[in-house]
Amino acid sequence: MVGAHAGFSVIVDQDLCMGSGYCVAHHPELFSADADGTAVPRAAGALNEDQVAKADEAAHLCPASAIELVRSD
């Protein structure tokens, strides 16, 4: 899993997202869907420790590997 004390943000690659909705269903506090059904992150900027854990889980659930945690330095 991702380091608990590092600053991370979550991104969704719009070209990869196939709109399965797993991230939205499991973590609606972090993800929503746009008009096309593509996932978009709700959180802007650095995530807290709990959000990092949930975003990491969502990244593993995503069948298209469209969710990525990136270091927000």
N, C-alpha and C positions, 0 to 999 in steps of 0.2 A: 504494500500500500504506500501511498504518498506520505512523505514526512509530515508529521503533525504540526511542526512549528514553522514550516516554510509558508510564505505567502503565495497562494495560488488563485487563479481565476478559471472559470470554465467557459469553453467555447463549443459551439456546434458548427461543424462544417456543413453548410447549407447544400453543397453539391453532393455530399455523401448521404445526408439524412434521407431516409425513405419513408418517414412518417409513421413508423410502427407504433409510436405513442407509449412505449414502455417507460421512458424517462418521465413523461408527464404523469402517467398512471402511478408510478412508484414514488416520485418526488415532485409533486405539483408545486411545492414551495420554491423549487429551483428552476423548473422548466414549464413552459407553456407552448401552445402550438399556434402558428400563424394561420392566416386564411387558407393556405395551401396544405395545412396539416404538418408542416415542417416544424421541428422543435426549435425553440429559441430559449436561451437562458434568461431567467428573471433577474438574477443577481448580476449587478454591474460592479466590477472591481474585485478586490481581494475578498475571498471567502473566509468565514471563521472555521474553526477546527471541525465542527459538526457538519457544516456545509461541504467541506472538502471530502469527508468520509462518504457523504451521500452522493456527491458528484462522481466520486471514484466508483461507487457501486453502479451508478447510472451508466458510466462509461463501459463497465463490464457487461451490463445488460443489453447495451445497444447492439442490435444485429448488424448494423452498417458501420460500426466503429466510427461514428460521426462525432462523438463527444470526447473532448480532450481537456485535461487539466494542464494549464500552462503556468509556469512560475511568473508571478507578477512582481517583478523587481522594481 
